Amino acid sequence: MSQVVSKSKRDIVTEHIINEIISGAYPLDSRLPTENELCEKYGVSRITIRESLTRLSSLGAVSIKQGRGTFVSNIDVGMFMSPFLSLIDFEAFDVGTIYDARLYLETGTCRLAARNRTEEDVRMLNHYVDQMFEDIKNKNIPHLVEYDTQFHIKIAEASGNQLLKASVINLERISKACATKLNKIYDTYDIMDESAGQHRRIALAIEQKDEDAAEKVIVEHTLLAREHFLR
């Protein structure tokens, strides 16, 4: 049975700051209040504030600049669903659970992307695939992992549904956290050729506006990744 982990002060402060960024209280490129001001505002210690800012930085929401302060660096739709990141604190939310969610979510985004994609969407998907093959040739696995992430987010963006895009962004973060925990984030050598080939077929199906083909390949791709992480 899954164990619900109560929110820490760090997580509560992090969520409050994200909500303020989303609401426009802290616009893009604006500087957040100082650590002392945040301590007073939230009634917590400096350690808690620093942990919260570090978490926000890891999410890509803020940029911490030594001697200058902390600045809002990104406001993406994924932050609307950032509380889902707490799922990685549930012991029973394992690889199987995550990839079941990916399977059902990404079949939908692929079908919608095939229906709604633009020429620019197709260009970017093919660009990401080209980069993946280049990274395989150069054995640049960290780079390959990043382009893989961007590929899946781009499909969700091409779907035209912002809630689906937000969900995929956060599932990518959860998947990466799970892979890191299992020491498998860069352990993809045995499947990377097959995986890149599947990305190419997904991009082609979306380009051809073939919803059934896009769904078929994303199912194959998701199951391949799931099997890899369950080994």
FIDREN-839236 format. One record per residue: chain; z, y, x of N, C-alpha, C in turn. Coordinates in Angstrom, 1 decimal, decimal comma. Atoms other than C-alpha are relative to their C-alpha. Last residue first. Example, Ala and Ser with C-alpha at 12.3 -4.5 7.8 and 13.67 -1.06 7.14 Angstrom:
<nodes>
<'A'; <0,0; -1,1; -0,9>; <7,1; -1,1; 13,7>; <0,8; 1,1; -0,8>>
<'A'; <0,0; -1,2; 0,9>; <7,8; -4,5; 12,3>; <0,0; 1,2; 0,9>>
</nodes>
This chain:
<nodes>
<'A'; <0,0; 1,1; -1,0>; <-15,2; -5,1; 15,2>; <1,3; 0,1; 0,8>>
<'A'; <-0,9; 1,1; 0,4>; <-14,5; -3,0; 12,1>; <0,1; -1,1; 1,0>>
<'A'; <-1,3; -0,4; -0,2>; <-16,1; 0,1; 13,7>; <1,1; -1,0; -0,4>>
<'A'; <-0,3; -0,3; -1,4>; <-19,4; -1,6; 14,3>; <1,5; 0,4; 0,1>>
<'A'; <-0,2; 1,3; -0,7>; <-19,5; -3,2; 10,8>; <0,4; 0,3; 1,5>>
<'A'; <-1,2; 0,6; 0,5>; <-19,0; 0,2; 9,2>; <0,3; -1,3; 0,7>>
<'A'; <-1,1; -0,7; -0,6>; <-21,7; 1,8; 11,3>; <1,4; -0,6; -0,4>>
<'A'; <0,0; 0,3; -1,4>; <-24,2; -0,9; 10,3>; <1,2; 0,7; 0,7>>
<'A'; <-0,6; 1,3; -0,2>; <-23,1; -0,6; 6,7>; <0,0; -0,4; 1,4>>
<'A'; <-1,4; -0,1; 0,2>; <-23,7; 3,1; 6,7>; <0,7; -1,3; 0,2>>
<'A'; <-0,6; -0,8; -1,1>; <-27,2; 2,8; 8,2>; <1,6; 0,0; -0,1>>
<'A'; <0,1; 0,8; -1,2>; <-28,3; 0,0; 5,8>; <0,7; 0,7; 1,2>>
<'A'; <-0,9; 1,1; 0,2>; <-27,1; 2,1; 2,9>; <0,0; -0,9; 1,2>>
<'A'; <-1,3; -0,5; -0,3>; <-28,8; 5,2; 4,3>; <1,1; -1,1; -0,3>>
<'A'; <-0,3; -0,1; -1,5>; <-32,0; 3,2; 4,6>; <1,4; 0,5; 0,2>>
<'A'; <0,0; 1,4; -0,7>; <-32,1; 2,0; 1,0>; <0,4; 0,1; 1,4>>
<'A'; <-1,2; 0,6; 0,3>; <-31,1; 5,5; -0,4>; <0,1; -1,4; 0,7>>
<'A'; <-1,1; -0,7; -0,7>; <-33,9; 7,2; 1,5>; <1,3; -0,7; -0,3>>
<'A'; <0,0; 0,3; -1,4>; <-36,4; 4,6; 0,3>; <1,1; 0,6; 0,8>>
<'A'; <-0,4; 1,4; -0,1>; <-35,4; 5,0; -3,3>; <0,1; -0,4; 1,5>>
<'A'; <-1,5; 0,1; 0,2>; <-35,5; 8,8; -3,1>; <0,5; -1,4; 0,2>>
<'A'; <-0,2; 1,3; 0,5>; <-39,0; 9,0; -1,6>; <1,5; -0,3; -0,1>>
<'A'; <-0,7; -0,2; 1,3>; <-39,6; 12,7; -1,2>; <0,1; -1,4; -0,7>>
<'A'; <1,0; 0,5; 1,0>; <-42,0; 11,9; 1,7>; <0,5; 0,1; -1,4>>
<'A'; <1,2; -0,8; -0,2>; <-39,9; 14,1; 4,1>; <-1,0; -0,4; -1,1>>
<'A'; <-0,3; -1,3; 0,6>; <-36,7; 12,5; 2,7>; <-1,3; 0,9; 0,1>>
<'A'; <-0,2; 0,1; 1,5>; <-38,1; 9,1; 3,4>; <0,2; 1,3; -0,7>>
<'A'; <1,3; 0,2; 0,5>; <-39,2; 10,2; 6,9>; <0,0; -0,2; -1,5>>
<'A'; <0,7; -1,3; 0,0>; <-35,8; 11,6; 7,7>; <-1,4; -0,1; -0,6>>
<'A'; <-0,6; -0,9; 1,1>; <-34,1; 8,4; 6,6>; <-0,8; 1,3; -0,1>>
<'A'; <0,6; 0,5; 1,3>; <-36,6; 6,3; 8,7>; <0,6; 0,8; -1,2>>
<'A'; <1,4; -0,4; 0,1>; <-35,8; 8,4; 11,8>; <-0,6; -0,4; -1,3>>
<'A'; <0,1; -1,4; 0,3>; <-32,1; 8,1; 11,2>; <-1,4; 0,5; -0,1>>
<'A'; <-0,3; -0,2; 1,4>; <-32,5; 4,4; 11,0>; <0,0; 1,4; -0,4>>
<'A'; <1,1; 0,4; 0,8>; <-34,2; 4,3; 14,3>; <0,2; 0,2; -1,5>>
<'A'; <1,0; -1,1; -0,1>; <-31,4; 6,3; 15,8>; <-1,2; -0,4; -0,8>>
<'A'; <-0,5; -1,2; 0,8>; <-28,9; 3,7; 14,5>; <-1,0; 1,1; 0,0>>
<'A'; <0,2; 0,3; 1,4>; <-30,9; 0,8; 15,9>; <0,4; 1,1; -0,9>>
<'A'; <1,4; 0,0; 0,2>; <-31,0; 2,4; 19,3>; <-0,4; -0,3; -1,4>>
<'A'; <0,6; -1,3; 0,0>; <-27,4; 3,4; 19,2>; <-1,5; 0,0; -0,2>>
<'A'; <0,7; -0,2; 1,2>; <-26,0; 0,0; 18,1>; <-0,8; 1,3; 0,0>>
<'A'; <0,7; 1,2; 0,6>; <-24,7; -1,6; 21,2>; <-0,8; 0,2; -1,2>>
<'A'; <1,1; 0,5; -0,8>; <-24,0; 1,6; 23,1>; <-0,8; -1,1; -0,7>>
<'A'; <1,1; 0,2; 0,9>; <-21,9; 3,2; 20,4>; <-1,2; -0,7; 0,7>>
<'A'; <0,3; 1,4; -0,2>; <-18,4; 3,3; 22,0>; <-1,2; -0,4; -0,9>>
<'A'; <1,2; 0,1; -0,8>; <-18,3; 7,1; 22,1>; <-0,4; -1,4; 0,3>>
<'A'; <0,8; -1,1; 0,3>; <-15,9; 7,6; 19,2>; <-1,3; 0,0; 0,8>>
<'A'; <1,4; 0,4; 0,2>; <-14,6; 4,1; 19,5>; <-1,0; 1,1; -0,2>>
<'A'; <0,7; -0,1; -1,3>; <-11,1; 4,6; 20,8>; <-1,5; -0,5; 0,0>>
<'A'; <0,4; 1,3; -0,4>; <-9,7; 3,5; 17,5>; <-0,7; -0,1; 1,3>>
<'A'; <-1,2; 0,8; 0,1>; <-7,9; 6,8; 16,9>; <-0,2; -1,5; 0,5>>
<'A'; <-0,8; -0,4; -1,2>; <-11,0; 8,6; 18,1>; <1,3; -0,8; 0,1>>
<'A'; <0,6; 0,6; -1,2>; <-13,1; 6,7; 15,6>; <0,8; 0,3; 1,2>>
<'A'; <-0,3; 1,4; 0,0>; <-10,6; 7,6; 12,8>; <-0,6; -0,7; 1,2>>
<'A'; <-1,4; 0,2; -0,3>; <-10,7; 11,3; 13,7>; <0,4; -1,5; 0,1>>
<'A'; <-0,1; -0,2; -1,4>; <-14,5; 11,2; 13,8>; <1,5; -0,2; 0,5>>
<'A'; <0,6; 1,1; -0,7>; <-14,7; 9,6; 10,4>; <0,2; 0,1; 1,5>>
<'A'; <-0,9; 1,2; 0,1>; <-12,2; 12,1; 9,0>; <-0,6; -1,1; 0,8>>
<'A'; <-1,2; -0,2; -0,8>; <-14,3; 15,0; 10,4>; <1,0; -1,1; -0,1>>
<'A'; <0,3; 0,0; -1,4>; <-17,5; 13,6; 9,1>; <1,2; 0,2; 0,9>>
<'A'; <0,1; 1,4; -0,4>; <-15,9; 13,0; 5,8>; <-0,4; -0,2; 1,4>>
<'A'; <-1,4; 0,5; -0,2>; <-14,9; 16,6; 5,8>; <0,0; -1,5; 0,2>>
<'A'; <-0,6; -0,7; -1,1>; <-18,4; 17,9; 6,3>; <1,3; -0,6; 0,3>>
<'A'; <0,6; 0,7; -1,2>; <-19,8; 15,3; 3,9>; <0,6; 0,6; 1,2>>
<'A'; <-0,5; 1,4; -0,1>; <-17,5; 16,5; 1,1>; <-0,4; -0,7; 1,3>>
<'A'; <-1,4; -0,2; -0,4>; <-18,3; 20,2; 1,7>; <0,6; -1,4; 0,2>>
<'A'; <0,0; -0,5; -1,4>; <-22,0; 19,4; 1,5>; <1,4; 0,1; 0,5>>
<'A'; <0,3; 1,2; -0,8>; <-21,5; 17,4; -1,7>; <0,0; 0,4; 1,5>>
<'A'; <-1,2; 0,9; 0,0>; <-19,7; 20,4; -3,2>; <-0,3; -1,3; 0,8>>
<'A'; <-1,0; -0,4; -1,0>; <-22,5; 22,7; -2,0>; <1,2; -0,8; 0,0>>
<'A'; <-1,3; 0,0; 0,7>; <-25,3; 20,8; -3,8>; <1,1; 0,3; 1,0>>
<'A'; <-0,1; -1,2; 0,9>; <-28,8; 21,7; -2,6>; <1,3; 0,1; -0,7>>
<'A'; <-0,2; 0,5; 1,4>; <-29,4; 18,2; -1,3>; <0,1; 1,2; -0,9>>
<'A'; <1,3; 0,1; 0,6>; <-30,8; 19,8; 1,9>; <0,1; -0,5; -1,5>>
<'A'; <0,5; -1,4; 0,2>; <-27,3; 20,8; 2,9>; <-1,3; 0,0; -0,8>>
<'A'; <-0,8; -0,5; 1,1>; <-26,1; 17,2; 2,5>; <-0,4; 1,4; -0,4>>
<'A'; <0,5; 0,7; 1,2>; <-29,0; 16,0; 4,6>; <0,8; 0,5; -1,2>>
<'A'; <1,3; -0,6; 0,4>; <-28,1; 18,7; 7,2>; <-0,6; -0,7; -1,3>>
<'A'; <-0,3; -1,3; 0,7>; <-24,5; 17,5; 7,3>; <-1,3; 0,7; -0,5>>
<'A'; <-0,6; 0,3; 1,3>; <-25,7; 14,0; 8,1>; <0,4; 1,2; -0,8>>
<'A'; <1,0; 0,6; 0,8>; <-28,0; 15,2; 10,9>; <0,5; -0,3; -1,4>>
<'A'; <0,8; -1,1; 0,6>; <-25,3; 17,5; 12,3>; <-1,1; -0,5; -0,9>>
<'A'; <-0,7; -0,7; 1,0>; <-23,0; 14,6; 12,8>; <-0,8; 1,1; -0,7>>
<'A'; <-0,2; 0,9; 1,1>; <-25,6; 12,5; 14,5>; <0,8; 0,7; -1,1>>
<'A'; <1,2; -0,1; 0,8>; <-26,4; 15,5; 16,7>; <0,0; -1,0; -1,2>>
<'A'; <0,0; -1,3; 0,7>; <-22,8; 15,7; 17,8>; <-1,3; 0,1; -0,9>>
<'A'; <-0,9; 0,1; 1,1>; <-22,6; 11,9; 18,5>; <0,0; 1,4; -0,7>>
<'A'; <0,5; 0,8; 1,1>; <-25,7; 12,1; 20,6>; <0,9; 0,0; -1,2>>
<'A'; <1,0; -0,9; 0,6>; <-24,3; 15,0; 22,7>; <-0,6; -0,8; -1,2>>
<'A'; <-0,6; -1,0; 0,8>; <-21,2; 12,9; 23,4>; <-1,0; 0,9; -0,7>>
<'A'; <-0,6; 0,5; 1,2>; <-23,4; 9,9; 24,3>; <0,8; 1,1; -0,8>>
<'A'; <-0,9; -1,1; 0,3>; <-25,6; 11,5; 26,9>; <0,6; -0,2; -1,4>>
<'A'; <-1,4; 0,6; 0,1>; <-27,2; 8,3; 28,2>; <1,1; 1,1; -0,2>>
<'A'; <-0,8; -0,7; -1,1>; <-30,3; 10,4; 29,2>; <1,4; -0,6; 0,0>>
<'A'; <0,7; 0,1; -1,3>; <-32,6; 8,1; 27,2>; <0,8; 0,5; 1,2>>
<'A'; <-0,1; 1,4; -0,4>; <-30,1; 7,9; 24,4>; <-0,7; -0,3; 1,3>>
<'A'; <-1,3; 0,2; -0,5>; <-29,8; 11,7; 24,4>; <0,2; -1,5; 0,4>>
<'A'; <0,0; -0,6; -1,3>; <-33,6; 12,1; 24,1>; <1,4; -0,3; 0,6>>
<'A'; <0,8; 0,9; -0,9>; <-33,6; 9,7; 21,2>; <0,0; 0,5; 1,4>>
<'A'; <-0,8; 1,2; -0,1>; <-30,8; 11,7; 19,5>; <-0,7; -1,0; 1,0>>
<'A'; <-1,1; -0,3; -0,9>; <-32,6; 15,0; 20,2>; <0,8; -1,3; 0,2>>
<'A'; <0,6; -0,1; -1,4>; <-35,7; 13,7; 18,5>; <1,0; 0,2; 1,0>>
<'A'; <0,4; 1,4; -0,4>; <-33,6; 12,7; 15,5>; <-0,6; 0,0; 1,4>>
<'A'; <-1,2; 0,7; -0,3>; <-32,0; 16,2; 15,3>; <-0,3; -1,5; 0,5>>
<'A'; <-0,5; -0,5; -1,3>; <-35,4; 17,8; 15,5>; <1,2; -0,7; 0,4>>
<'A'; <0,8; 0,6; -1,0>; <-36,7; 15,5; 12,7>; <0,4; 0,5; 1,4>>
<'A'; <-0,3; 1,4; -0,1>; <-33,9; 16,6; 10,5>; <-0,7; -0,7; 1,1>>
<'A'; <-1,3; 0,2; -0,7>; <-34,4; 20,2; 11,4>; <0,4; -1,4; 0,0>>
<'A'; <0,1; -0,3; -1,4>; <-38,1; 20,1; 10,5>; <1,3; -0,2; 0,8>>
<'A'; <0,7; 1,1; -0,7>; <-37,5; 18,3; 7,3>; <-0,1; 0,3; 1,5>>
<'A'; <-0,9; 1,1; -0,1>; <-35,0; 20,9; 6,2>; <-0,6; -1,2; 0,7>>
<'A'; <-0,9; -0,3; -1,0>; <-37,4; 23,7; 7,1>; <1,1; -1,1; 0,2>>
<'A'; <0,7; 0,3; -1,3>; <-40,1; 22,1; 5,0>; <0,9; 0,3; 1,2>>
<'A'; <1,1; -1,0; -0,4>; <-37,7; 22,2; 2,1>; <-0,6; -0,4; 1,3>>
<'A'; <0,2; -0,4; -1,4>; <-35,7; 19,3; 0,6>; <-1,1; 1,1; 0,1>>
<'A'; <-0,1; -1,4; -0,1>; <-34,9; 19,1; -3,1>; <-0,3; 0,6; 1,3>>
<'A'; <0,5; -0,7; 1,2>; <-35,8; 15,6; -4,3>; <-0,2; 1,5; 0,3>>
<'A'; <1,5; 0,3; 0,2>; <-35,5; 13,8; -1,0>; <-0,6; 0,7; -1,1>>
<'A'; <0,7; -0,6; -1,1>; <-32,2; 15,7; -0,4>; <-1,5; -0,3; -0,1>>
<'A'; <0,2; -1,4; 0,3>; <-31,0; 14,7; -3,8>; <-0,7; 0,8; 1,1>>
<'A'; <0,9; 0,0; 1,2>; <-31,5; 11,0; -3,1>; <-0,3; 1,5; -0,4>>
<'A'; <1,4; 0,3; -0,5>; <-30,0; 11,4; 0,4>; <-1,0; 0,1; -1,2>>
<'A'; <0,5; -1,1; -0,8>; <-26,9; 13,2; -0,9>; <-1,5; -0,2; 0,4>>
<'A'; <0,3; -1,2; 0,9>; <-26,3; 10,6; -3,6>; <-0,6; 1,1; 0,8>>
<'A'; <1,2; 0,5; 0,8>; <-26,6; 7,6; -1,2>; <-0,4; 1,1; -0,9>>
<'A'; <1,2; -0,3; -0,7>; <-24,3; 9,7; 1,1>; <-1,3; -0,6; -0,6>>
<'A'; <0,3; -1,4; -0,1>; <-21,4; 9,8; -1,3>; <-1,4; 0,3; 0,6>>
<'A'; <0,3; -0,6; 1,3>; <-21,3; 6,2; -2,3>; <-0,4; 1,5; 0,1>>
<'A'; <1,1; 0,8; 0,6>; <-21,6; 4,7; 1,2>; <-0,4; 0,7; -1,3>>
<'A'; <1,3; -0,5; -0,5>; <-19,5; 7,4; 2,8>; <-1,2; -0,6; -0,7>>
<'A'; <0,3; -1,4; 0,5>; <-16,6; 6,7; 0,5>; <-1,3; 0,5; 0,5>>
<'A'; <0,3; 0,2; 1,4>; <-16,8; 2,9; 1,2>; <-0,3; 1,4; -0,6>>
<'A'; <1,5; 0,3; 0,1>; <-17,1; 3,9; 4,9>; <-0,4; -0,4; -1,5>>
<'A'; <0,8; -1,1; -0,4>; <-13,7; 5,7; 4,8>; <-1,5; -0,3; -0,2>>
<'A'; <-0,2; -1,1; 1,1>; <-11,9; 3,0; 2,9>; <-0,9; 1,1; 0,3>>
<'A'; <0,7; 0,4; 1,3>; <-13,3; 0,3; 5,2>; <0,1; 1,0; -1,1>>
<'A'; <1,5; -0,1; -0,1>; <-12,4; 2,3; 8,3>; <-0,7; -0,5; -1,2>>
<'A'; <0,6; 0,5; -1,3>; <-8,8; 2,7; 7,3>; <-1,5; 0,1; 0,0>>
<'A'; <1,3; -0,6; 0,0>; <-7,0; 4,8; 4,7>; <-0,7; -0,4; 1,3>>
<'A'; <0,9; 1,0; 0,6>; <-4,1; 2,3; 4,5>; <-1,4; 0,6; -0,1>>
<'A'; <0,2; 1,2; -0,8>; <-2,0; 4,3; 7,0>; <-1,1; -1,0; -0,6>>
<'A'; <-0,4; 1,1; 0,8>; <-2,5; 7,6; 5,2>; <-0,3; -1,3; 0,7>>
<'A'; <-1,4; 0,3; -0,2>; <-2,5; 10,4; 7,7>; <0,5; -1,1; -0,9>>
<'A'; <-0,1; 0,8; -1,2>; <-6,3; 10,4; 7,9>; <1,5; -0,3; 0,4>>
<'A'; <0,2; 1,5; 0,2>; <-6,3; 11,4; 4,3>; <0,2; -0,8; 1,3>>
<'A'; <-1,3; 0,7; 0,0>; <-4,7; 14,8; 5,3>; <-0,2; -1,5; -0,3>>
<'A'; <-0,2; 0,5; -1,4>; <-8,3; 15,9; 6,1>; <1,4; -0,7; 0,1>>
<'A'; <0,4; 1,4; -0,1>; <-8,9; 16,0; 2,4>; <0,2; -0,5; 1,4>>
<'A'; <-1,2; 0,8; 0,3>; <-6,9; 19,3; 2,3>; <-0,4; -1,5; 0,1>>
<'A'; <-0,7; 0,4; -1,2>; <-10,0; 20,8; 4,0>; <1,3; -0,8; -0,2>>
<'A'; <-0,5; 1,3; 0,2>; <-12,0; 20,8; 0,8>; <0,8; -0,5; 1,2>>
<'A'; <-0,5; 0,1; 1,3>; <-12,7; 24,5; 0,6>; <0,6; -1,3; -0,3>>
<'A'; <-1,4; -0,4; 0,1>; <-13,0; 24,5; 4,3>; <0,6; 0,0; -1,4>>
<'A'; <-0,9; 1,1; -0,2>; <-16,2; 22,5; 4,1>; <1,5; 0,3; 0,0>>
<'A'; <-0,4; 0,5; 1,3>; <-17,9; 25,5; 2,5>; <0,9; -1,2; 0,2>>
<'A'; <0,9; 0,9; 0,7>; <-18,0; 27,2; 5,8>; <0,5; -0,7; -1,2>>
<'A'; <-0,4; 0,2; 1,4>; <-16,2; 30,2; 7,1>; <-1,1; -0,8; -0,7>>
<'A'; <0,9; 0,8; 0,9>; <-16,4; 30,2; 10,8>; <0,6; 0,0; -1,4>>
<'A'; <1,3; 0,3; -0,7>; <-15,0; 32,2; 13,8>; <-1,0; -0,7; -1,0>>
<'A'; <0,7; 0,9; 1,0>; <-11,9; 34,0; 12,3>; <-1,5; -0,2; 0,6>>
<'A'; <1,0; -0,6; 0,8>; <-10,2; 35,5; 15,4>; <-0,7; -1,1; -0,9>>
<'A'; <0,7; 1,1; 0,7>; <-7,0; 34,7; 17,2>; <-0,9; 0,6; -1,0>>
<'A'; <-0,5; 0,4; 1,4>; <-5,6; 37,2; 19,7>; <-0,9; -1,2; -0,5>>
<'A'; <0,6; -0,8; 1,0>; <-6,9; 39,2; 22,7>; <0,5; -0,3; -1,4>>
<'A'; <-0,2; -1,5; -0,2>; <-4,9; 38,1; 25,7>; <-0,5; 0,9; -1,1>>
<'A'; <-1,2; -0,4; -0,8>; <-6,3; 34,6; 25,6>; <0,0; 1,5; 0,2>>
<'A'; <0,4; -0,7; -1,2>; <-8,9; 34,2; 22,8>; <1,2; 0,6; 0,8>>
<'A'; <-1,2; -0,5; -0,6>; <-8,2; 31,6; 20,1>; <-0,4; 0,6; 1,4>>
<'A'; <0,2; 0,0; -1,4>; <-11,3; 31,1; 17,9>; <1,2; 0,7; 0,7>>
<'A'; <-0,3; -1,2; -0,8>; <-10,8; 30,3; 14,3>; <-0,3; -0,3; 1,5>>
<'A'; <-0,2; -1,2; 0,9>; <-12,2; 28,0; 11,6>; <0,4; 1,2; 0,8>>
<'A'; <1,1; -0,9; -0,2>; <-13,7; 25,4; 14,0>; <0,2; 1,2; -0,9>>
<'A'; <0,9; 0,1; 1,1>; <-11,4; 22,6; 12,7>; <-1,2; 1,0; 0,1>>
<'A'; <0,7; 1,3; -0,1>; <-9,9; 22,3; 16,2>; <-0,9; -0,2; -1,2>>
<'A'; <1,0; -0,1; -1,0>; <-9,2; 26,0; 16,1>; <-0,7; -1,3; 0,1>>
<'A'; <1,1; -0,8; 0,5>; <-7,4; 25,7; 12,8>; <-1,1; 0,1; 1,0>>
<'A'; <0,7; 0,8; 1,0>; <-5,3; 22,9; 14,2>; <-1,2; 0,8; -0,6>>
<'A'; <0,7; 1,0; -0,8>; <-4,4; 25,0; 17,3>; <-0,8; -0,9; -1,0>>
<'A'; <1,2; -0,6; -0,5>; <-3,5; 27,9; 15,0>; <-0,9; -1,0; 0,8>>
<'A'; <0,9; -0,3; 1,1>; <-1,2; 25,7; 13,0>; <-1,3; 0,6; 0,5>>
<'A'; <0,5; 1,3; 0,4>; <0,5; 24,3; 16,2>; <-1,1; 0,2; -1,2>>
<'A'; <1,0; 0,4; -1,1>; <0,9; 27,8; 17,5>; <-0,6; -1,3; -0,4>>
<'A'; <1,2; -0,9; 0,1>; <2,5; 28,9; 14,2>; <-1,0; -0,4; 1,0>>
<'A'; <0,8; 0,4; 1,2>; <4,8; 25,9; 14,2>; <-1,2; 0,8; -0,2>>
<'A'; <0,6; 1,3; -0,3>; <5,9; 26,6; 17,8>; <-0,8; -0,5; -1,2>>
<'A'; <1,2; -0,3; -0,7>; <6,5; 30,3; 16,9>; <-0,7; -1,4; 0,3>>
<'A'; <-0,1; -0,3; -1,4>; <9,0; 29,2; 14,3>; <-1,4; 0,3; 0,6>>
<'A'; <0,0; 1,1; -0,8>; <8,6; 29,5; 10,5>; <0,1; 0,4; 1,5>>
<'A'; <-1,3; 0,5; -0,2>; <9,3; 32,0; 7,8>; <0,2; -1,2; 0,8>>
<'A'; <-0,2; 1,3; 0,5>; <5,7; 32,3; 6,7>; <1,4; -0,6; 0,2>>
<'A'; <0,7; 0,1; 1,3>; <5,2; 36,1; 7,0>; <0,4; -1,4; -0,6>>
<'A'; <-0,8; -0,7; 1,0>; <7,8; 36,5; 9,8>; <-0,6; -0,2; -1,4>>
<'A'; <-1,4; 0,6; 0,0>; <6,3; 33,8; 12,0>; <0,8; 0,7; -1,2>>
<'A'; <0,1; 1,3; 0,7>; <2,8; 35,1; 11,2>; <1,3; -0,7; -0,2>>
<'A'; <0,2; -0,4; 1,4>; <3,8; 38,6; 12,3>; <-0,2; -1,2; -0,9>>
<'A'; <-1,3; -0,5; 0,6>; <5,3; 37,2; 15,5>; <-0,2; 0,4; -1,4>>
<'A'; <-0,9; 1,1; 0,2>; <2,1; 35,1; 16,2>; <1,4; 0,5; -0,6>>
<'A'; <-0,6; 0,6; -1,2>; <0,0; 38,2; 15,7>; <0,9; -1,2; -0,3>>
<'A'; <-1,2; -0,7; -0,4>; <-2,0; 38,8; 12,5>; <0,6; -0,7; 1,3>>
<'A'; <-1,1; 0,4; 0,8>; <-5,5; 37,2; 12,4>; <1,2; 0,8; 0,5>>
<'A'; <-1,1; 0,6; -0,8>; <-8,4; 39,1; 14,0>; <1,2; -0,3; -1,0>>
<'A'; <-1,2; -0,8; 0,0>; <-11,6; 39,6; 12,0>; <1,1; -0,7; 0,7>>
<'A'; <-0,2; -0,8; -1,2>; <-14,8; 37,9; 13,1>; <1,2; 0,9; 0,0>>
<'A'; <0,6; 0,6; -1,3>; <-15,5; 36,5; 9,6>; <0,2; 1,1; 1,1>>
<'A'; <1,5; 0,2; -0,1>; <-13,2; 38,1; 7,0>; <-0,4; -0,6; 1,3>>
<'A'; <0,4; 0,0; -1,5>; <-9,4; 37,5; 6,8>; <-1,5; -0,3; 0,1>>
<'A'; <-1,1; -0,8; -0,6>; <-8,2; 38,3; 3,2>; <-0,3; 0,2; 1,5>>
<'A'; <0,5; -1,2; -0,5>; <-11,6; 37,1; 2,0>; <1,1; 0,9; 0,6>>
<'A'; <-0,1; -1,1; 1,0>; <-10,3; 34,4; -0,3>; <-0,6; 1,3; 0,5>>
<'A'; <0,9; 0,2; 1,0>; <-11,6; 31,7; 2,0>; <0,0; 1,1; -1,1>>
<'A'; <1,4; -0,2; -0,6>; <-9,8; 33,1; 5,0>; <-1,0; -0,1; -1,1>>
<'A'; <0,1; -1,4; -0,2>; <-6,6; 33,4; 2,9>; <-1,4; 0,4; 0,6>>
<'A'; <0,1; -0,6; 1,3>; <-6,9; 29,8; 1,7>; <-0,3; 1,5; 0,1>>
<'A'; <1,3; 0,3; 0,4>; <-7,4; 28,7; 5,3>; <-0,3; 0,6; -1,4>>
<'A'; <0,9; -0,9; -0,7>; <-4,3; 30,6; 6,3>; <-1,4; -0,3; -0,4>>
<'A'; <-0,2; -1,3; 0,4>; <-2,2; 28,9; 3,6>; <-1,0; 1,0; 0,7>>
<'A'; <0,7; -0,1; 1,3>; <-3,6; 25,5; 4,4>; <0,1; 1,4; -0,5>>
<'A'; <1,4; 0,1; -0,2>; <-2,6; 25,9; 8,1>; <-0,8; 0,1; -1,3>>
<'A'; <0,5; -1,3; -0,5>; <0,8; 27,1; 7,1>; <-1,5; 0,0; 0,2>>
<'A'; <-0,1; -0,9; 1,1>; <1,4; 24,0; 4,9>; <-0,5; 1,4; 0,5>>
<'A'; <1,1; 0,2; 0,9>; <0,0; 21,7; 7,6>; <0,1; 1,0; -1,1>>
<'A'; <1,3; -0,3; -0,6>; <2,3; 23,1; 10,3>; <-1,1; -0,1; -1,0>>
<'A'; <0,1; -1,5; 0,1>; <5,3; 23,0; 8,0>; <-1,3; 0,5; 0,6>>
<'A'; <-0,9; -0,7; -1,0>; <4,7; 19,3; 7,6>; <-0,2; 1,5; -0,2>>
<'A'; <0,6; -1,0; -0,9>; <3,2; 17,8; 4,5>; <1,0; 0,6; 0,9>>
<'A'; <-0,3; -1,4; 0,5>; <4,8; 14,7; 3,1>; <-0,6; 1,0; 1,0>>
<'A'; <-0,7; -0,8; -1,0>; <3,0; 11,5; 4,1>; <0,2; 1,4; -0,4>>
<'A'; <0,2; -1,4; 0,1>; <2,0; 9,3; 1,3>; <0,9; 0,7; 1,0>>
<'A'; <-1,2; -0,8; -0,1>; <2,0; 5,7; 2,4>; <-0,3; 1,4; -0,1>>
<'A'; <0,1; -1,2; -0,8>; <-0,9; 3,5; 1,3>; <1,3; 0,7; -0,1>>
<'A'; <0,0; -1,2; 0,8>; <0,0; 0,0; 0,0>; <0,0; 1,2; 0,9>>
</nodes>
